[in-house]
Amino acid sequence: MKCVVLVSGGMDSATVLGIAHASGYEIYALSFKYGQRHHKEIKCAKKLTAYYNAKEHRIMEVSLDVIGGSALTDTRITVPQNRAGEEIPVTYVPARNLIFLSIAGAYAEVVGAEAIFIGANEVDFSGYPDCREAFLTAFEEALATGTKAGVEGRRIKVLAPLLHMSKVEIVKKGMEIGVPYQYTWSCYVGGRKACGKCDACKLRLKGFEEAGYEDPIEYEH
């Protein structure tokens, strides 16, 4: 069995990578430099894919910073701290997962992979529309109708094993299967140490604390 795993270098993608490995897949990893504020996650992605002996690890450049519209790709937009409310935050990158999954679908066709793994989550998430089950189901159907593999009956599955899991459950699952969280990075800001204040840091810290484990990375606060 072959699969493509989207590996950002964050804790969710690391957990998904661990799940794919534990499930016996031959892993073809895919990461993106998309004009994000920092590349600390890319460095982590390299360590993670080496740890799990990925067959290939491709790092592609997609210049989403040219489009802008997100605090993660435009330094003029401040990364929020202590955010309240249910609105889609400024850390949302327009159509990011749609673009990444499209490239992953092409990669899967080329290497003959039967599945794409993504660390999307709609429980402890920031309200991103491209992390929802409805989107992933629709995208899998698009792959089935818009690719050579799909029309020839070789449907490519889109697997999101963390979709309905809380951060606590994700940490527990990762620790159970030995995910090396010391090689991950979640902070939006990207300093020498994680800021501990942005949405991503807070969700991560809360998950480790409530799961009863110490987060192995360093924080400024």
HUBELBEL-V544946 format. One record per residue. N is the residue number from 1. RES is the residue in one small letter. PHI is phi as a letter, one per 40 degrees, with the letter a starting at -180 (* if undefined). OMEGA is omega in radians with two decimals (* if undefined). BURIAL is # if it has 9 or more other ideal C-beta (glycine too) atoms within 8 Angstrom, else .. Layout:
n = (N:N)
res = (RES:RES)
phi = (PHI:PHI)
omega = (OMEGA:OMEGA)
burial = (BURIAL:BURIAL)
This chain:
n = (1:2:3:4:5:6:7:8:9:10:11:12:13:14:15:16:17:18:19:20:21:22:23:24:25:26:27:28:29:30:31:32:33:34:35:36:37:38:39:40:41:42:43:44:45:46:47:48:49:50:51:52:53:54:55:56:57:58:59:60:61:62:63:64:65:66:67:68:69:70:71:72:73:74:75:76:77:78:79:80:81:82:83:84:85:86:87:88:89:90:91:92:93:94:95:96:97:98:99:100:101:102:103:104:105:106:107:108:109:110:111:112:113:114:115:116:117:118:119:120:121:122:123:124:125:126:127:128:129:130:131:132:133:134:135:136:137:138:139:140:141:142:143:144:145:146:147:148:149:150:151:152:153:154:155:156:157:158:159:160:161:162:163:164:165:166:167:168:169:170:171:172:173:174:175:176:177:178:179:180:181:182:183:184:185:186:187:188:189:190:191:192:193:194:195:196:197:198:199:200:201:202:203:204:205:206:207:208:209:210:211:212:213:214:215:216:217:218:219:220:221)
res = (m:k:c:v:v:l:v:s:g:g:m:d:s:a:t:v:l:g:i:a:h:a:s:g:y:e:i:y:a:l:s:f:k:y:g:q:r:h:h:k:e:i:k:c:a:k:k:l:t:a:y:y:n:a:k:e:h:r:i:m:e:v:s:l:d:v:i:g:g:s:a:l:t:d:t:r:i:t:v:p:q:n:r:a:g:e:e:i:p:v:t:y:v:p:a:r:n:l:i:f:l:s:i:a:g:a:y:a:e:v:v:g:a:e:a:i:f:i:g:a:n:e:v:d:f:s:g:y:p:d:c:r:e:a:f:l:t:a:f:e:e:a:l:a:t:g:t:k:a:g:v:e:g:r:r:i:k:v:l:a:p:l:l:h:m:s:k:v:e:i:v:k:k:g:m:e:i:g:v:p:y:q:y:t:w:s:c:y:v:g:g:r:k:a:c:g:k:c:d:a:c:k:l:r:l:k:g:f:e:e:a:g:y:e:d:p:i:e:y:e:h)
phi = (*:b:a:b:b:c:b:c:h:c:c:c:c:c:c:c:c:c:c:c:c:c:c:g:c:c:c:b:c:b:b:b:c:b:g:c:d:a:b:c:c:c:c:c:d:c:c:c:c:c:d:c:f:d:c:a:b:b:b:b:b:b:c:c:c:c:c:g:g:a:c:c:b:b:c:c:b:c:c:c:b:f:c:b:h:b:c:c:c:c:c:c:b:d:f:d:c:c:c:c:c:c:c:c:c:c:c:c:c:c:c:g:c:c:a:b:b:b:c:c:a:b:b:c:b:c:g:c:c:c:b:b:c:d:c:c:c:c:c:c:c:c:c:c:c:b:b:c:d:c:c:c:g:b:c:c:c:b:b:b:c:c:d:b:b:c:c:c:c:c:c:c:c:c:c:c:b:g:c:c:c:c:c:b:a:b:c:c:c:g:c:c:b:c:c:g:b:c:d:c:c:c:c:c:c:c:c:c:c:c:c:g:b:c:c:c:c:c:b:c:b)
omega = (3.10:3.05:2.97:3.11:3.03:-3.04:3.12:-3.02:3.08:-3.04:3.14:3.14:3.08:3.12:3.10:3.08:3.10:3.12:3.12:3.12:-3.14:-3.14:3.05:3.13:2.88:-2.92:2.98:-3.02:-3.11:3.10:-3.07:2.83:-3.02:-3.12:3.13:-3.06:-3.08:-3.13:3.13:3.12:3.13:3.08:3.10:3.13:3.10:3.12:-3.11:-3.12:3.05:3.14:-3.10:3.07:3.10:3.11:3.06:2.98:-3.13:3.09:-3.06:3.10:3.09:-2.94:3.11:3.09:3.09:3.11:3.12:3.09:-3.12:3.07:3.14:-3.12:-3.11:-3.07:3.08:3.13:-3.07:3.03:-3.07:3.02:3.13:-3.09:3.07:3.11:-3.05:-3.13:3.10:-3.01:-3.12:3.05:3.03:3.08:-3.04:3.03:-3.05:-3.10:3.06:3.13:-3.11:3.14:3.09:3.11:3.09:3.10:3.09:3.12:3.13:3.09:-3.06:-3.08:3.14:3.13:3.14:-3.11:2.99:3.09:3.11:-3.09:3.14:-3.10:-3.14:3.08:3.07:-3.10:-3.01:3.13:-3.12:-3.12:-3.11:3.03:-3.06:-3.10:-3.13:3.11:-3.10:3.09:3.13:-3.13:3.10:3.11:3.09:3.07:-3.11:-3.08:-3.03:3.10:3.09:3.13:-3.10:-3.10:3.07:3.06:3.11:-3.05:3.10:-3.12:3.00:-3.04:3.13:-3.01:-3.13:-2.94:-3.07:-3.12:3.01:3.10:3.10:-3.14:3.12:3.12:-3.13:3.11:3.14:3.12:3.12:-3.09:3.03:3.10:-3.12:-3.07:3.07:3.12:-3.09:3.13:-3.11:-3.01:3.10:-2.99:3.03:3.06:3.11:3.02:3.08:-3.02:-3.12:-3.05:-3.10:-3.11:-3.07:3.12:-3.09:3.11:-3.13:-3.12:3.11:-3.14:3.13:-3.10:-3.08:3.07:3.10:3.13:3.07:3.09:-3.04:3.12:-3.08:3.14:3.07:-3.06:*)
burial = (.:#:#:#:#:#:#:#:#:#:#:#:#:#:#:#:#:#:#:#:#:.:.:.:#:.:#:#:#:#:#:#:#:#:#:#:#:.:.:#:#:#:#:#:#:#:#:#:#:#:.:#:.:#:.:.:#:#:#:#:.:#:.:#:#:.:.:.:.:#:#:#:#:#:.:.:.:.:#:#:.:.:.:.:.:.:.:.:#:#:#:#:#:.:.:#:#:#:#:#:#:.:#:#:#:#:#:#:#:.:#:.:#:#:#:#:#:#:#:#:#:#:#:.:#:.:#:#:.:#:#:#:.:.:#:#:#:.:#:#:.:.:#:#:.:.:#:.:#:#:.:.:.:.:#:#:.:#:#:#:.:#:#:.:#:.:#:#:.:#:#:#:#:#:#:.:#:.:#:#:#:.:#:#:#:#:#:#:#:.:.:.:.:#:#:#:.:#:#:#:#:#:#:#:#:#:#:#:.:.:#:.:.:.:#:.:#:.:#:.:.)
